Amino acid sequence: MLNYAIFFILLQSIYCEKHYVVHTKSENVNISQIEEILGMKHVHAMHNQHMHLFVRLNDADPDISKRSKIDNDLIDKIEEQEVLKRFGRHTMNTINFDMNPNKNKEMTTFDNINEKDSKIRNKLYYNPFEEEIKRVKFDTRMEECTKFDLGDIFNDPLYKYQWQMHQDYNNIVNVWKQDISGRGVNVTILDDGIFHDNPDLKTNYHQDISYDLNDVNDKYHDPTPRDDGNNEHGTKCAGVVAGEANNGHCGVGVAFNSNIGGVRVLDGVITDPIESLCFTINVDKIDIYSASWGPKDDGMTMDKPRYHSTEAMKNGIKNGRNGLGSIYVWATGNGGEMDNCNCDGYVSSIYTLSFSSVSKNGEAMYYAEKCPSTLASVFIGWNSGEEKDEKSGCHVISTSVHSECTTEFQGTSSAAPMAAGCIALLLEANPKLSWRDVIHVVTLSARITDSEDDGWVLNGGGYHYNEKYGFGVMDCARMVWYGKRLNPVEPMLNSTYSLIRSTRSVPIYRGVLYKHSIYVAFEKISFVENVELIIDMEIGNFTRGSISLFLKSPSGTISRLLGTRIADTSNKKINFTFSSLQFWGEDPNGVWDFTLDTLEKPLQFSPVKIHTLSVRFYGLENYPTIKTWHDSERVSPIYLQYLNEKSYDDPINTYTFISNVEKRQKL
């Protein structure tokens, strides 16, 4: 009964918590005085120094804005914040392996284990003091993973199962061979916190790039989660990035010498200002933020970062990394064919780098969503089909709670930290790359996968793109090669064209599409990076999931910015910003066509009302260039893609970079 009472008190303290943004009249205010006046706890200053987040831990005063004690000389206004719903992107229960030598040393087989019971922990004998690490014996599910020669360069017992590191996949091993392992790069996991007492995280963990946003009374700001069995997600992400190598424990992180931190944010009440602090706390120290969460992947949710979060990310890309820009890595989502990741405003934001997941055969995982804002994909799962993949044990190796390890980290949750680790390797190779330089490197270095898929399109800029895979699968060695040679890209330009400025009633009937064209003429933008479609539309009698939105460029490239989602039966208005990378590298000048289509084909006129409709273009005045074999040479990256040559200083004799000529021949 006592445990239930404690749990009830904990729930009450969490869900009675209210968040307020307090606008002060000056930057230099006495925070303690405001705390006393409002009876609230100060959390942190926000992206605007006139704004502060305060928390009230009980519901005694529901209308705090009317308190008579407010000192008008200090406070301008107070805004109560809406509670948001955010979910981690993991798909199924996992079986964890406890590597603590002080616990049960008997190894349990899988024969009589219910694999869907997440409470079961398989015990594995392990003695870290033996000179030779004993072979770890798992069931036959994991035998296939060991068929790849990763080399005996680490003594970590689960390393031999990390097939994703192989050169035929994410090609991480060939970066390690160049003595690049993420040194000096700071990566922070935005999640439910991390158990940094895990032996694989202890050495690389740094408190100065960590924070606890869920417990305002924690004066140390330690991001360790509540140990209730539900908060291991962030720890798994951390291990993928920075699991220590050669310590005889678990496996090896992608950037095993990088510094890892965590922001505990999903383990309590989430509001817009709480999210915004994820992107601004320690922004002067953190290089890469990795997030594997977002709105619910149910095929019917359409949600986005609110005002404060968006402003915080703008601040990060402008001021982070000493002006080079913070790098925000995001997982695309697990809604599968029933969802569309462009309905997730975190994925579709121009400030984030979003990544999906593929299986060992290069096909999209069954839970992967598709959308034109996906930057690239990473190898994660063993089999692309749900039934086959659940029977496999060859998923991502990582850390779990305390001293535990897992071989079953799945979903696009593992894609984001895998990508973040590759970017950490890239930043060690060239720490002067800006956040947009990194995006250009990914677009140039990604390899085409699943070449038989009919979703591959060669756009007018010479880039291949697929809604499922983005520009292709990440190749960490190719990223490092390009990253060493890319000349800094020019400042990003942007311009907005309005298609509809005032409310227009648009009739839809008998399959007739609504089309609207606009002629675009830029003086400066000649290389498109990103295109946003901004729309505010009432959909009348239609369901939101029946509507599709398309853009066609002057080069003839067609991008589906919103695809149908049959589970989304809402008739709420669409007030959203959708984005597309599919026009990357194209010349934007000319006629752009907008098309609205619906699955529902009414026999009579059924109007929708479009209040605003505009297209925003982001891009460059001049084509980006890279250094080739001589620093004085500056050539187009597209030209370089046609050169099937190795770098003169490439120390990897067994690896040849695949050119886009070869890639196109496979299509």
KENU-9835 format. One line per field, with one value per residue (C-alpha): residue number from 1; x, y, z; residue in one letter. Coordinates in steps of 0.5 Angstrom, whole numbers, plus 2048, in hexadecimal, padded with zeros to 3 digits. Example, Ala and Ser with C-alpha at 12.3 -4.5 7.8 and 13.67 -1.06 7.14 Angstrom:
residues 2
pos: [1, 2]
xx: [819, 81B]
yy: [7F7, 7FE]
zz: [810, 80E]
code: [a, s]
//
This chain:
residues 667
pos: [1, 2, 3, 4, 5, 6, 7, 8, 9, 10, 11, 12, 13, 14, 15, 16, 17, 18, 19, 20, 21, 22, 23, 24, 25, 26, 27, 28, 29, 30, 31, 32, 33, 34, 35, 36, 37, 38, 39, 40, 41, 42, 43, 44, 45, 46, 47, 48, 49, 50, 51, 52, 53, 54, 55, 56, 57, 58, 59, 60, 61, 62, 63, 64, 65, 66, 67, 68, 69, 70, 71, 72, 73, 74, 75, 76, 77, 78, 79, 80, 81, 82, 83, 84, 85, 86, 87, 88, 89, 90, 91, 92, 93, 94, 95, 96, 97, 98, 99, 100, 101, 102, 103, 104, 105, 106, 107, 108, 109, 110, 111, 112, 113, 114, 115, 116, 117, 118, 119, 120, 121, 122, 123, 124, 125, 126, 127, 128, 129, 130, 131, 132, 133, 134, 135, 136, 137, 138, 139, 140, 141, 142, 143, 144, 145, 146, 147, 148, 149, 150, 151, 152, 153, 154, 155, 156, 157, 158, 159, 160, 161, 162, 163, 164, 165, 166, 167, 168, 169, 170, 171, 172, 173, 174, 175, 176, 177, 178, 179, 180, 181, 182, 183, 184, 185, 186, 187, 188, 189, 190, 191, 192, 193, 194, 195, 196, 197, 198, 199, 200, 201, 202, 203, 204, 205, 206, 207, 208, 209, 210, 211, 212, 213, 214, 215, 216, 217, 218, 219, 220, 221, 222, 223, 224, 225, 226, 227, 228, 229, 230, 231, 232, 233, 234, 235, 236, 237, 238, 239, 240, 241, 242, 243, 244, 245, 246, 247, 248, 249, 250, 251, 252, 253, 254, 255, 256, 257, 258, 259, 260, 261, 262, 263, 264, 265, 266, 267, 268, 269, 270, 271, 272, 273, 274, 275, 276, 277, 278, 279, 280, 281, 282, 283, 284, 285, 286, 287, 288, 289, 290, 291, 292, 293, 294, 295, 296, 297, 298, 299, 300, 301, 302, 303, 304, 305, 306, 307, 308, 309, 310, 311, 312, 313, 314, 315, 316, 317, 318, 319, 320, 321, 322, 323, 324, 325, 326, 327, 328, 329, 330, 331, 332, 333, 334, 335, 336, 337, 338, 339, 340, 341, 342, 343, 344, 345, 346, 347, 348, 349, 350, 351, 352, 353, 354, 355, 356, 357, 358, 359, 360, 361, 362, 363, 364, 365, 366, 367, 368, 369, 370, 371, 372, 373, 374, 375, 376, 377, 378, 379, 380, 381, 382, 383, 384, 385, 386, 387, 388, 389, 390, 391, 392, 393, 394, 395, 396, 397, 398, 399, 400, 401, 402, 403, 404, 405, 406, 407, 408, 409, 410, 411, 412, 413, 414, 415, 416, 417, 418, 419, 420, 421, 422, 423, 424, 425, 426, 427, 428, 429, 430, 431, 432, 433, 434, 435, 436, 437, 438, 439, 440, 441, 442, 443, 444, 445, 446, 447, 448, 449, 450, 451, 452, 453, 454, 455, 456, 457, 458, 459, 460, 461, 462, 463, 464, 465, 466, 467, 468, 469, 470, 471, 472, 473, 474, 475, 476, 477, 478, 479, 480, 481, 482, 483, 484, 485, 486, 487, 488, 489, 490, 491, 492, 493, 494, 495, 496, 497, 498, 499, 500, 501, 502, 503, 504, 505, 506, 507, 508, 509, 510, 511, 512, 513, 514, 515, 516, 517, 518, 519, 520, 521, 522, 523, 524, 525, 526, 527, 528, 529, 530, 531, 532, 533, 534, 535, 536, 537, 538, 539, 540, 541, 542, 543, 544, 545, 546, 547, 548, 549, 550, 551, 552, 553, 554, 555, 556, 557, 558, 559, 560, 561, 562, 563, 564, 565, 566, 567, 568, 569, 570, 571, 572, 573, 574, 575, 576, 577, 578, 579, 580, 581, 582, 583, 584, 585, 586, 587, 588, 589, 590, 591, 592, 593, 594, 595, 596, 597, 598, 599, 600, 601, 602, 603, 604, 605, 606, 607, 608, 609, 610, 611, 612, 613, 614, 615, 616, 617, 618, 619, 620, 621, 622, 623, 624, 625, 626, 627, 628, 629, 630, 631, 632, 633, 634, 635, 636, 637, 638, 639, 640, 641, 642, 643, 644, 645, 646, 647, 648, 649, 650, 651, 652, 653, 654, 655, 656, 657, 658, 659, 660, 661, 662, 663, 664, 665, 666, 667]
xx: [800, 806, 809, 802, 801, 808, 806, 800, 804, 809, 803, 800, 806, 807, 800, 7FF, 805, 803, 808, 808, 80C, 80E, 810, 814, 815, 81C, 822, 825, 81F, 81F, 81D, 81C, 818, 813, 813, 811, 80C, 809, 80A, 80D, 814, 818, 81B, 81F, 820, 81D, 81F, 81D, 821, 81A, 817, 817, 814, 811, 80D, 808, 808, 800, 7FA, 7F8, 7F8, 7F5, 7F5, 7FC, 7FB, 7F7, 7FB, 7FB, 802, 805, 80A, 809, 810, 812, 80D, 80A, 806, 805, 802, 800, 803, 7FF, 801, 804, 804, 80A, 80C, 813, 814, 815, 811, 811, 813, 81A, 81E, 824, 82A, 82D, 834, 836, 83B, 838, 831, 82E, 834, 82F, 82E, 826, 824, 81F, 81B, 816, 816, 810, 813, 80E, 80F, 813, 814, 818, 820, 824, 82A, 831, 837, 83D, 844, 847, 84D, 84F, 855, 851, 849, 845, 841, 83A, 835, 82E, 829, 829, 825, 82C, 830, 82F, 832, 839, 83A, 83D, 844, 845, 84C, 84E, 850, 84B, 84A, 843, 83F, 839, 83E, 83E, 836, 836, 836, 833, 83A, 83D, 83F, 839, 834, 836, 83D, 83F, 845, 849, 848, 84B, 851, 853, 854, 84D, 848, 845, 84A, 848, 841, 83B, 835, 82F, 829, 822, 81E, 81C, 823, 828, 82B, 832, 834, 834, 83C, 83B, 839, 83D, 844, 840, 83B, 83B, 837, 838, 834, 82F, 829, 822, 81C, 817, 819, 81A, 81C, 822, 828, 82D, 829, 82B, 827, 826, 81F, 81A, 81C, 815, 816, 814, 819, 81F, 81E, 823, 828, 827, 828, 82E, 832, 831, 835, 83A, 83B, 842, 846, 84B, 848, 846, 83F, 839, 83B, 83E, 83B, 83B, 83F, 842, 847, 842, 83F, 838, 832, 82B, 825, 820, 819, 814, 814, 80F, 80A, 80C, 80A, 80D, 812, 814, 816, 819, 81E, 820, 823, 826, 829, 831, 830, 837, 83A, 835, 837, 832, 82B, 827, 820, 81C, 815, 80F, 808, 804, 806, 7FE, 7FD, 7F8, 7FC, 7FF, 803, 809, 80E, 80A, 80D, 812, 815, 816, 819, 81E, 820, 821, 825, 829, 82B, 82D, 831, 833, 83A, 83D, 838, 839, 832, 82F, 82E, 827, 826, 81F, 81C, 817, 811, 80F, 808, 809, 805, 7FF, 803, 807, 80D, 80B, 806, 80B, 80D, 814, 816, 813, 817, 81C, 821, 821, 824, 81F, 821, 81D, 81F, 821, 822, 828, 826, 825, 81D, 819, 817, 810, 80F, 813, 80F, 810, 810, 814, 817, 81B, 823, 825, 825, 829, 82A, 826, 822, 823, 81D, 818, 812, 80F, 80E, 815, 818, 815, 818, 81F, 824, 828, 826, 82A, 82F, 82F, 82F, 829, 827, 82D, 832, 82D, 82E, 829, 829, 822, 822, 81D, 819, 81B, 81D, 824, 825, 825, 82B, 82E, 82E, 831, 837, 839, 838, 83C, 842, 841, 842, 848, 84B, 849, 846, 845, 83F, 839, 832, 830, 837, 835, 82F, 833, 838, 832, 82E, 835, 837, 831, 831, 82A, 827, 821, 823, 81D, 818, 814, 814, 81B, 81B, 821, 81F, 821, 827, 82A, 829, 825, 81F, 81A, 815, 817, 81E, 820, 826, 828, 82B, 831, 838, 83C, 843, 840, 83E, 844, 848, 843, 843, 84A, 84A, 843, 844, 840, 839, 837, 832, 82B, 826, 81E, 818, 811, 80C, 804, 7FF, 7F9, 7F9, 7F2, 7ED, 7EA, 7E5, 7E7, 7E2, 7E4, 7E0, 7E0, 7E7, 7E9, 7EF, 7F1, 7F7, 7FB, 801, 806, 80C, 812, 818, 81E, 823, 828, 825, 828, 829, 823, 824, 81D, 816, 810, 809, 805, 7FE, 7F8, 7F2, 7EB, 7E9, 7E1, 7DE, 7E5, 7E9, 7F0, 7F3, 7F0, 7F4, 7FA, 7FE, 803, 809, 80C, 812, 814, 819, 813, 814, 80E, 80E, 808, 808, 802, 800, 7FA, 7F9, 7F2, 7F3, 7F2, 7EB, 7EB, 7E8, 7EC, 7EF, 7F6, 7FA, 801, 808, 80A, 811, 815, 81C, 81A, 81C, 823, 828, 823, 822, 81C, 81A, 814, 80D, 80B, 805, 801, 7FC, 7F7, 7F3, 7EF, 7ED, 7E6, 7E2, 7DC, 7D7, 7D5, 7D9, 7DC, 7E0, 7E7, 7E9, 7F0, 7F2, 7F9, 7FE, 805, 80B, 812, 819, 81F, 826, 82C, 82E, 834, 835, 839, 840, 845, 84D, 84F, 857, 859, 857, 857, 852, 84A, 845, 83E, 83C, 838, 83E, 842, 83C, 83E, 845, 846, 84D, 850, 852, 85A, 85B, 855, 859, 853, 856, 850, 84B, 849, 844, 83E, 83C, 835, 837, 837, 831, 82D, 82F, 82B, 825]
yy: [800, 805, 804, 805, 80C, 80E, 80D, 811, 817, 816, 816, 81C, 820, 81F, 820, 826, 82A, 830, 834, 83B, 840, 846, 84C, 851, 858, 858, 853, 854, 852, 84F, 848, 847, 84C, 84A, 843, 846, 84A, 845, 83F, 83B, 838, 83B, 836, 839, 83F, 83E, 840, 847, 84A, 84D, 847, 842, 83B, 83A, 834, 834, 82D, 82D, 830, 834, 83B, 839, 840, 843, 848, 84C, 84C, 852, 852, 852, 858, 85C, 85E, 857, 853, 855, 84F, 848, 842, 83B, 836, 830, 829, 825, 81E, 81B, 814, 810, 80C, 805, 800, 7F9, 7F6, 7F4, 7EF, 7F2, 7EF, 7F0, 7F0, 7F2, 7ED, 7ED, 7EB, 7E4, 7E0, 7DB, 7DC, 7DB, 7D8, 7DB, 7D5, 7D6, 7DE, 7E2, 7E7, 7EC, 7EC, 7F2, 7F1, 7EB, 7EC, 7E7, 7E5, 7E4, 7E2, 7E7, 7E8, 7EE, 7EC, 7E6, 7E8, 7E5, 7E7, 7E0, 7DF, 7E2, 7DC, 7DF, 7DB, 7DA, 7E0, 7E4, 7DF, 7E3, 7E9, 7E6, 7E5, 7EC, 7ED, 7F3, 7F1, 7F0, 7F7, 7F7, 7F2, 7F4, 7EE, 7F0, 7F4, 7EE, 7EF, 7F6, 7F5, 7FC, 7FE, 7FA, 7FE, 7FA, 7FE, 804, 804, 806, 801, 805, 80B, 808, 806, 80D, 80E, 812, 810, 817, 81A, 821, 821, 822, 81E, 81F, 81A, 81D, 818, 815, 816, 811, 80C, 80F, 80A, 804, 802, 804, 80B, 80D, 80F, 813, 816, 81E, 821, 828, 826, 823, 826, 823, 827, 823, 824, 82B, 829, 826, 82B, 826, 826, 81E, 81B, 814, 812, 80F, 808, 805, 800, 805, 80A, 806, 80A, 80F, 80B, 806, 80C, 80F, 808, 808, 80E, 80E, 807, 806, 801, 7FC, 7FC, 7F5, 7F7, 7F7, 7FA, 800, 806, 80A, 80F, 80C, 811, 817, 81A, 818, 81C, 81C, 820, 81D, 820, 81A, 818, 81D, 823, 825, 82C, 831, 834, 82E, 82B, 832, 831, 82B, 82F, 834, 832, 831, 833, 836, 82F, 82A, 828, 823, 822, 81B, 81B, 814, 817, 81B, 81B, 814, 810, 80E, 810, 815, 81A, 821, 825, 829, 82D, 833, 83A, 83A, 833, 836, 83D, 838, 834, 83B, 83D, 837, 837, 83E, 83E, 837, 834, 83B, 83D, 837, 834, 82F, 828, 826, 81E, 81B, 814, 815, 810, 809, 80A, 806, 806, 809, 80F, 815, 818, 81F, 81F, 820, 827, 825, 820, 825, 82B, 82E, 82E, 827, 821, 81B, 814, 80E, 806, 801, 7F9, 7F6, 7F4, 7FC, 7FC, 801, 7FE, 7FC, 801, 807, 80D, 810, 818, 81D, 820, 81A, 81B, 814, 80D, 809, 801, 7FF, 7F9, 7F2, 7F0, 7F5, 7F1, 7F1, 7EA, 7E8, 7EE, 7EC, 7E5, 7E8, 7EA, 7EE, 7F5, 7FB, 7FA, 7FF, 800, 800, 801, 801, 7FC, 7F8, 7F8, 7F7, 7F3, 7F5, 7FD, 7FE, 803, 809, 80B, 808, 80B, 812, 811, 80C, 812, 817, 812, 813, 81A, 81A, 817, 81C, 822, 81F, 81E, 825, 829, 830, 82D, 831, 82E, 82F, 82C, 826, 825, 826, 821, 81C, 81D, 81C, 816, 812, 80C, 809, 803, 7FF, 801, 7FD, 801, 806, 80C, 80E, 814, 818, 81F, 825, 827, 820, 81D, 816, 816, 812, 813, 80D, 80E, 815, 816, 80F, 80B, 80E, 80C, 80F, 80E, 812, 817, 818, 818, 81E, 821, 822, 826, 829, 831, 835, 836, 83D, 840, 83D, 842, 841, 844, 843, 843, 844, 840, 842, 848, 848, 843, 83F, 83A, 834, 82F, 828, 823, 81C, 81C, 823, 825, 82C, 82F, 836, 838, 83E, 840, 841, 846, 846, 84B, 847, 840, 83B, 835, 832, 82F, 82F, 831, 832, 832, 836, 835, 837, 833, 831, 82B, 82B, 824, 820, 81C, 81F, 818, 818, 81E, 81E, 825, 825, 82A, 829, 82D, 830, 82A, 826, 823, 821, 821, 81E, 823, 81F, 818, 815, 812, 80E, 80D, 815, 816, 81D, 823, 828, 82D, 82C, 832, 82F, 830, 82A, 82A, 826, 825, 821, 828, 828, 82B, 82D, 834, 837, 83C, 83B, 838, 834, 830, 82F, 829, 827, 820, 81C, 815, 817, 819, 81C, 81C, 823, 829, 829, 82F, 830, 837, 838, 83F, 83F, 83B, 83D, 839, 83B, 83A, 839, 838, 83B, 840, 83C, 834, 831, 82F, 82A, 82A, 824, 821, 828, 82E, 833, 82F, 830, 82C, 82B, 825, 822, 822, 81E, 819, 817, 815, 80E, 810, 80F, 814, 815, 815, 80F, 80A, 805, 801, 7FC, 801, 805, 80A, 809, 80F, 811, 80E, 807, 809, 80B, 805, 801, 804]
zz: [800, 802, 7FB, 7F7, 7FC, 7FA, 7F2, 7F3, 7F6, 7F1, 7EB, 7EF, 7EF, 7E8, 7E5, 7E9, 7E7, 7E3, 7DE, 7DD, 7D9, 7DD, 7D8, 7DC, 7DB, 7DB, 7DA, 7E1, 7E6, 7ED, 7EB, 7F3, 7F4, 7EE, 7F1, 7F8, 7F4, 7F0, 7F5, 7EF, 7EE, 7E8, 7E3, 7DE, 7DA, 7D3, 7CC, 7CD, 7D3, 7D5, 7D6, 7DB, 7DD, 7E3, 7E6, 7EB, 7EF, 7F1, 7EF, 7F5, 7F0, 7E9, 7E7, 7E8, 7E4, 7E8, 7EF, 7F2, 7F4, 7ED, 7ED, 7E7, 7E7, 7E6, 7E2, 7DB, 7DA, 7DC, 7D7, 7DA, 7D5, 7D2, 7D4, 7CD, 7CC, 7C9, 7C8, 7C7, 7C1, 7C3, 7C0, 7C4, 7CB, 7CC, 7CF, 7D3, 7D5, 7DC, 7DC, 7E3, 7E6, 7ED, 7EB, 7E8, 7E5, 7E1, 7DA, 7D8, 7D2, 7CD, 7CD, 7D2, 7D2, 7D0, 7CC, 7CC, 7D4, 7D5, 7DC, 7DB, 7DB, 7D8, 7DD, 7D9, 7DD, 7DC, 7E0, 7DE, 7E1, 7DD, 7D8, 7D2, 7D1, 7D1, 7CB, 7CC, 7CA, 7C8, 7C5, 7BD, 7BC, 7BC, 7B8, 7B2, 7B5, 7B6, 7AE, 7AD, 7AE, 7B3, 7B5, 7BC, 7BE, 7C4, 7CA, 7CB, 7CB, 7C7, 7C2, 7BD, 7BC, 7BA, 7B3, 7B1, 7B2, 7AC, 7A6, 7A2, 7A6, 7AA, 7A9, 7B0, 7B0, 7AB, 7AF, 7B5, 7B1, 7AF, 7B7, 7B7, 7BD, 7BF, 7C3, 7C6, 7C3, 7C8, 7C7, 7CB, 7CB, 7CC, 7CF, 7D6, 7D9, 7D9, 7DE, 7DD, 7E3, 7DD, 7DC, 7D5, 7D6, 7DD, 7D9, 7D4, 7D8, 7D9, 7DE, 7DA, 7D4, 7D8, 7DC, 7E0, 7DD, 7E1, 7E8, 7EA, 7F1, 7EE, 7F0, 7EC, 7E6, 7E5, 7DF, 7E3, 7E1, 7E6, 7E7, 7E6, 7E0, 7DB, 7DA, 7D6, 7CF, 7D0, 7D3, 7CD, 7C8, 7CC, 7CB, 7C4, 7C3, 7C9, 7CC, 7CE, 7CA, 7CD, 7D4, 7D3, 7D4, 7CF, 7C8, 7C5, 7C4, 7BD, 7BF, 7C5, 7C7, 7C7, 7CD, 7CF, 7D3, 7D4, 7D5, 7D9, 7D6, 7D4, 7DB, 7DE, 7DB, 7D4, 7D2, 7CD, 7D1, 7D4, 7CD, 7CB, 7D1, 7CE, 7C8, 7CC, 7D2, 7D1, 7CA, 7CB, 7CC, 7C9, 7C1, 7C0, 7C3, 7C1, 7C2, 7C1, 7C3, 7C0, 7C0, 7C0, 7BA, 7B9, 7B2, 7B4, 7B8, 7B5, 7BA, 7BA, 7BE, 7C1, 7C1, 7C7, 7C4, 7BD, 7C0, 7C4, 7BE, 7BA, 7BF, 7BF, 7B8, 7B8, 7BF, 7C0, 7BF, 7BF, 7B9, 7B5, 7B8, 7BC, 7B9, 7BA, 7B8, 7B8, 7B7, 7B2, 7B5, 7B6, 7B3, 7AD, 7A6, 7AA, 7AC, 7A9, 7AC, 7A9, 7AE, 7B4, 7B4, 7B7, 7B2, 7AC, 7B0, 7AB, 7B2, 7B3, 7AF, 7AF, 7AE, 7AD, 7AD, 7A8, 7A9, 7A7, 7A0, 79F, 7A0, 7A4, 7AB, 7AB, 7B0, 7AC, 7AA, 7A4, 7A2, 79E, 7A4, 7A6, 7A5, 7A4, 7A8, 7AC, 7AC, 7B3, 7B2, 7AF, 7AB, 7A8, 7AA, 7B1, 7B2, 7AF, 7B3, 7BA, 7B9, 7B8, 7BE, 7B9, 7BB, 7BE, 7C4, 7CA, 7D1, 7D5, 7DD, 7E2, 7DF, 7DA, 7D3, 7CD, 7C7, 7C5, 7C4, 7BE, 7BA, 7B8, 7BF, 7BD, 7B6, 7B9, 7BE, 7B9, 7B4, 7BA, 7BB, 7B4, 7B4, 7BA, 7B6, 7B1, 7B5, 7B8, 7B1, 7B0, 7B6, 7B1, 7AE, 7AF, 7B0, 7A8, 7A6, 7AA, 7A6, 79F, 7A1, 7A3, 79C, 798, 79C, 79D, 799, 795, 798, 795, 78E, 78C, 790, 78B, 790, 78E, 78A, 786, 787, 783, 787, 786, 78D, 78E, 793, 796, 79B, 79F, 79F, 79E, 79A, 79C, 7A2, 7A6, 7A4, 7AA, 7A6, 7A0, 7A5, 7A8, 7A1, 79E, 7A5, 7A4, 79D, 79D, 79D, 7A2, 79F, 79E, 7A3, 7A2, 79E, 79E, 79B, 79B, 796, 797, 793, 797, 79B, 79D, 79F, 798, 798, 794, 791, 791, 78D, 789, 789, 787, 78A, 78C, 789, 789, 786, 787, 784, 788, 786, 78B, 78A, 78F, 790, 78B, 78F, 793, 79A, 79D, 79B, 7A0, 79E, 7A4, 7A3, 7A8, 7A5, 7A8, 7A5, 7A5, 7A5, 7A3, 7A8, 7A9, 7A7, 7A0, 79E, 79A, 798, 792, 790, 789, 787, 781, 780, 780, 787, 78A, 792, 796, 79C, 7A0, 79E, 7A0, 7A7, 7A7, 7AF, 7AF, 7AF, 7B2, 7AF, 7B2, 7AE, 7AB, 7AE, 7AD, 7AA, 7A5, 7A2, 79D, 79B, 795, 791, 794, 78F, 78A, 787, 78A, 784, 780, 781, 787, 787, 78E, 78E, 793, 792, 796, 797, 798, 791, 793, 78D, 78F, 791, 797, 799, 79D, 79F, 79E, 7A3, 7A1, 79C, 79B, 799, 79D, 799, 79D, 799, 796, 791, 78F, 78E, 794, 792, 795, 796, 792, 791, 792, 796, 791, 78D, 78E, 78A, 78A, 78F, 789, 785, 78A, 78B, 784, 785, 787, 78B, 792, 796, 795, 79D, 79E, 7A3, 7A1, 79C, 79C, 79B, 795, 795, 790, 78B, 789, 782, 785, 789, 783, 77F, 785, 784]
code: [m, l, n, y, a, i, f, f, i, l, l, q, s, i, y, c, e, k, h, y, v, v, h, t, k, s, e, n, v, n, i, s, q, i, e, e, i, l, g, m, k, h, v, h, a, m, h, n, q, h, m, h, l, f, v, r, l, n, d, a, d, p, d, i, s, k, r, s, k, i, d, n, d, l, i, d, k, i, e, e, q, e, v, l, k, r, f, g, r, h, t, m, n, t, i, n, f, d, m, n, p, n, k, n, k, e, m, t, t, f, d, n, i, n, e, k, d, s, k, i, r, n, k, l, y, y, n, p, f, e, e, e, i, k, r, v, k, f, d, t, r, m, e, e, c, t, k, f, d, l, g, d, i, f, n, d, p, l, y, k, y, q, w, q, m, h, q, d, y, n, n, i, v, n, v, w, k, q, d, i, s, g, r, g, v, n, v, t, i, l, d, d, g, i, f, h, d, n, p, d, l, k, t, n, y, h, q, d, i, s, y, d, l, n, d, v, n, d, k, y, h, d, p, t, p, r, d, d, g, n, n, e, h, g, t, k, c, a, g, v, v, a, g, e, a, n, n, g, h, c, g, v, g, v, a, f, n, s, n, i, g, g, v, r, v, l, d, g, v, i, t, d, p, i, e, s, l, c, f, t, i, n, v, d, k, i, d, i, y, s, a, s, w, g, p, k, d, d, g, m, t, m, d, k, p, r, y, h, s, t, e, a, m, k, n, g, i, k, n, g, r, n, g, l, g, s, i, y, v, w, a, t, g, n, g, g, e, m, d, n, c, n, c, d, g, y, v, s, s, i, y, t, l, s, f, s, s, v, s, k, n, g, e, a, m, y, y, a, e, k, c, p, s, t, l, a, s, v, f, i, g, w, n, s, g, e, e, k, d, e, k, s, g, c, h, v, i, s, t, s, v, h, s, e, c, t, t, e, f, q, g, t, s, s, a, a, p, m, a, a, g, c, i, a, l, l, l, e, a, n, p, k, l, s, w, r, d, v, i, h, v, v, t, l, s, a, r, i, t, d, s, e, d, d, g, w, v, l, n, g, g, g, y, h, y, n, e, k, y, g, f, g, v, m, d, c, a, r, m, v, w, y, g, k, r, l, n, p, v, e, p, m, l, n, s, t, y, s, l, i, r, s, t, r, s, v, p, i, y, r, g, v, l, y, k, h, s, i, y, v, a, f, e, k, i, s, f, v, e, n, v, e, l, i, i, d, m, e, i, g, n, f, t, r, g, s, i, s, l, f, l, k, s, p, s, g, t, i, s, r, l, l, g, t, r, i, a, d, t, s, n, k, k, i, n, f, t, f, s, s, l, q, f, w, g, e, d, p, n, g, v, w, d, f, t, l, d, t, l, e, k, p, l, q, f, s, p, v, k, i, h, t, l, s, v, r, f, y, g, l, e, n, y, p, t, i, k, t, w, h, d, s, e, r, v, s, p, i, y, l, q, y, l, n, e, k, s, y, d, d, p, i, n, t, y, t, f, i, s, n, v, e, k, r, q, k, l]
//
